[in-house]
Amino acid sequence: MTINFSLEDGYTLINLGGRLDTSNYEEASQQIDNQIDMGQRKLIINLEQLEYISSSGLRVLMSALKKVKALGGNLILCNVPEKIMEVFEISGFNTLFVITKDLENAKQKITA
Amino acid sequence: MNPFFLNIPEEVYLLSINENGEQHPNFRNKKFDIIMSSALLMEMAERHIIDTDLTNIIPDKLEKTGEEIVDTVIDEIITFNGKRSIIDWITHISIHGQYFRDEIITSLVRKGVLKIQDKKTLWFFSSRKYPMQNNQEVKEVRSRLRELIFSDEIPEVRDLILLSILYHGQLLDTVVTTSEKIKYSDRISQISKMDFIGQTITQAMDEFSLGDLIAEKITELLQGKSAEEKLHDHILSLIEKYRIYDESQLPDWLRKGTEQYKKTLEYVEEVGTAEITFNPRTRKYSKLNYSYYSYTGGGGM
């Protein structure tokens, strides 16, 4: 798994790639939580490089959404690869998140 | 360690009984074992003992917990070394169904949620309530799930798991009325999809029903056979039904050549049927029993 963060104009961009599963869900969760704890309330997670997601990985995303929403913030997913989108659709996670097809759309939505 | 007062199988069991300790009719059959096995695997996934994806169970932190039924499944996963499909595992571990149910009831009695009176499992308190924990009230599962359904909150993982079990196990009427079910159908189905093990329950129950029909036919054919023949034929049907690919994967009480198998045979002779089960903790046999509102805690040798 690769994860990196950048502070952009009005939001935090999180690039998440590789495999998000049982071997690294704690690290991913911790790092996203840290961003929220540091006061970031508008998050975009770019999943373009994500290759695999398990239940543990899905719960990292759900937990981040729950946390940021409770603090009045928002989290948007973008660039979701087809294979990952299939997992979202089967698990109903696509109904939980705002998902945009690219970063540009995500930016517009989160800063609106 | 489980940080929650009750685990998921325990809460599912509590949903299966009403205020008078009577069990919901849909729970009084072999499908209940599929539901409880699924609940146990979901508990293990939630505690990161295993992980899941669309089709597979993936071993994660396979460390012993000190909880009998969880450790039984951990042992099996270690024995079979590696990932198998979700439906394989649900079906396979449901062979321990009666043992799981015995342990769940024992644990609920020990925690002061249920009591056994006149061979019935009853709520310890007259209303559906859990005992206080550290002077704090613990919200009962049915009211928690109703709140979740009627809100638009993002669910807690444990509650989405429980709702997924009820939805796919066709047991929603334990928490909502028919009109509520219709009114909140979108919300219920949205949450219920969120667990891959939950999604497999329906398929496992359908396949299990087919296996049951075959087993019933075998039982009819067993009339007049010796205890050894009955047990042999029964084991063959279990191998088929519980997705056991090799006889070495059978529990020791069903594996020929073991000391425990000899005792199993003696018990079959004594009771006249091979439709029995064995509790590895109490080392007792009992006939298979699905009427758990009249729980007796097992018997036999």
Interface residues (C-beta under 8 A of the other chain):
Chain A: D21 T22 Y25 Y52 I53 S54 S55 S56 L58 R59 M62 L65 K66 K69 V87 I90 S91 G92 F93 T95 L96
Chain B: A45 H48 D51 T52 D53 L54 I58 D60 I154 V157 S189 Q190 I191 S192 K193 M194 D195 F196 Q199
